[in-house]
Amino acid sequence: MLKKLFSLALILAVFQSFAQGPLISAKDFAAELKANKNMVVIDANTADVYAKQHIQGAISIPLKELYKTGAVEGQVKPAEELAAYLAKKGVSNASKIVVYDEGSNRYNTRIWWILKSAGMADVSILHFNMDQFAAAKIPLTATPASGKATTFTVTESAYKACSADDVKNRAEGTVLLDGREKDEFNGVDTAKKSKGHLPGAVWMNFKEVLTATGAYKSKDEIIAAAAKFGATPEKTIIVYCNSGVKASVLYVALKEIAGFQNVQYYAGSYADWTSNPENQIVL
């Protein structure tokens, strides 16, 4: 009887771990922080936010530092440049990585995908919540930290972004989700960065898969939220936004947490699509 109960508990633990995907709770992170002195904690916020307060020992890697300069917003550095940057920061291929941001789960999730696409095996997403951090006794400081320079090599990964051509040639029945704000989808945003959306796209704001505090919803809640926009587990889904940030949240929620099998990430998103004047935008 005891053996059966132990086996059941083990199965449940494994299932729960799978269900939460790459997410790590504040409690589990605090325990790992004490036990694993080689863990690399990345603060994805801008340098000024990092300077005010961050997790003790966390290194600063603002998301935009992983982007290359150019006319198209949000394009990731070429492999060699990305590898050199990460190595200088103290990130190696063998590192266990935990990434957090200011609590929106946008910037840490985008960095999570960049690291996974570069071949990193062990990357977790930590949601910044002051109450949970206090309860878990996670130490915060304003003292900057730096990692010891190491080596990093970009390797083959299953995490590959789809291209504009993939979006154009998508199979019939594919659900194309636009994770931006509604005014951007409609081409009436005050910043005038958007003239509309990709042909055939369905608007599903990225916050649909997050709680009021910015944490990821549960698997069942995400499935229910996606269903309202025609995105169901058996369908092929492509997610995009302006430059890949908000779309990364939808990707992780649908693919990694809810377990949808056919989710593709158009990392270049609207910025990449509109860089080609031949690509159509609709209202």
BELNORFEN-V478178 format. One line per field, one symbol per residue. psi: psi as a letter, one per 20 degrees, with the letter a starting at -180 (. if undefined). burial: + if it has 9 or more other C-alpha atoms within 8 Angstrom, else -. Layout:
BEGIN
psi=???
burial=???
END
This chain:
BEGIN
psi=ghgggggghgghgggggghicjqprhghggghhhhniipoppojrrhhgghgprppiqqonpgiiiqqqrhopjpqqqggggggggghijprhiqpppprbiiijghhhghghgghhijphnpqpppoohghgghilppqripqqqqpqbqppprpqinpqrrhhhggkqqpipoopojaqhhghikkqhikipjbrqpiqppnphihjqrhjjqqrrghhgggghhhjjoqhiqpppqrcgjifhhhggggggghgijphmpqonhhbhgggiioiipqpr.
burial=------------------++-+-+-++-++--+-----++++++++---++-++++-++++++--+++-----++++----+++-++++++++-+++++++-++++++++++++++++++--++++++---++--+-+---+--+++-++++-+--+----+-+--+------+++++++---++++++----+++++--++++++-++++--++++++-+++-+++-+-+++-++++++++++++++++++++++++++-+++++++++++++------+--
END
